[in-house]
Amino acid sequence: MTNETKSAAQAAPQTIIARARQILRGPVLIGVIAALIAIGLSLYGMLTNPNATPLTLRSFLLVVVIAGGSWGLIAWAIATAAVEAGKD
């Protein structure tokens, strides 16, 4: 094995968490965290108040897409703008 091959083999992440840390950095990580929090709070709200919304697969999917998608996108956009403003 050459030195390049050894360093590439050692640099390869061993766990899923390590791989995710390499991919999710900066604004993307902030967006994903905000999306997960929004999904969790929305699902908690649905489960604690079943009279407000029916507990169906469609309602769960809508909560994930609408709550997670919107809050994740908004948090990512704000974090990206903050990073770009900091570069100036």
Summary of the structure (lengths in Angstrom):
residues: 88
radius of gyration: 18.9
end to end distance: 44.1
largest distance: 64.5
contacts: 212
relative contact order: 0.13
helix: 80%
strand: 0%
